[in-house]
Amino acid sequence: MAASADRLGTPLARIKAALDDLPRWLSGLDDVSLGEPLIEIREVIDRSESVFADGVREYKADGALSLAAWLRWKCKLSGGAAMERVEIARQLEKLPQTGAAFANGDVGYQHVAVLARAAEHVGAAAVRKEEGKLLQAAQTMDPGQFMTVAKNFEHRVDAAGALAEANNAYQRRYFHISEPQDGLVRLDGVLDAEGGATLRTALEPFMKPVKDDARNYGQRSVDALMELCRQGSGSRRDGAGPRPQLIIRASVDTLAGIKGAPAGELEGGGTVPAETVQRYACDSAISRITGQGELEHELNHASRTFAGVDPAGARGA
């Protein structure tokens, strides 16, 4: 290993030597002192990913079926992780501000991955026009929060593309229940953003810990799902109770279907296209839609409708 590091050059040799010393140094810190080094380690990892992206962009991987295949083989990455790094390297060449912020440690790898996906969806030129504002948001948000910002940006640029992406996600939904094995049944599945928000909202009333509750979060989630199944979608066993209430934040422009309007934002995270917001607005039995910007007061759609809003038959998610 040392000989290999020497051949690669002294910077990598020094980094590897420091990594050899780091665990012993960290073990000597108390809990109070450990937080700041962990933050710095994360920054080092992200900045290393920036350097790695520069190298990936230049490397030709001669003899390999593809660069992604070479990364899987030589760098011990999964197929998805390898393809993501290839795409990030490709998009960073077109996003100089993002590349600089990544190299300086101002934004993390996951923020950059979100921006690279946005560039893939709507084009790097569109991202460059708003790059400064997007990076400013990224520096003040965790990646999950920033993804909502990026998805809203994509919707403003290309609402039809955002709708197509949401419909594609909906088509990939599935849920599987295995046969019992060793006394356990495995559940597996994926939901689109709207479906996930609906399930999360329905489970929430049953998720609160009780007095002296020894269950962990996962166990409370399972118990909440079982209680929901026993009671049906509402409070009555015949399922005639109220449907789970979603909260969607949307602007008047989104409800009216005006071009360039932002997407709707689900309270629990994630976005839905304008067509989905309009569909919910026309459903007098469903949700609350709260305003963005000029529409800050809350609206209850069990008692109010919006004139001129037409869901146009689109599922939207």
ZINORBEL-V180471 format. One record per run of one state. SS is the DSSP state (H for helix, E for strand, - for the rest). FROM is the first residue (numbers start at 0). TO is the last residue. Records with the same first field share a line. If there is no record, write none. Layout:
SS=FROM-TO ; FROM-TO
This chain:
-=0-0 ; 8-8 ; 27-29 ; 58-65 ; 74-77 ; 92-94 ; 104-107 ; 122-122 ; 129-129 ; 138-141 ; 157-157 ; 171-172 ; 177-179 ; 181-182 ; 184-185 ; 190-191 ; 204-215 ; 231-245 ; 250-250 ; 256-262 ; 266-269 ; 272-272 ; 281-286 ; 291-296 ; 300-316
H=1-7 ; 9-26 ; 30-57 ; 66-73 ; 78-91 ; 95-103 ; 108-121 ; 123-128 ; 130-137 ; 142-156 ; 158-170 ; 192-203 ; 216-230 ; 251-255 ; 273-280
E=173-176 ; 180-180 ; 183-183 ; 186-189 ; 246-249 ; 263-265 ; 270-271 ; 287-290 ; 297-299
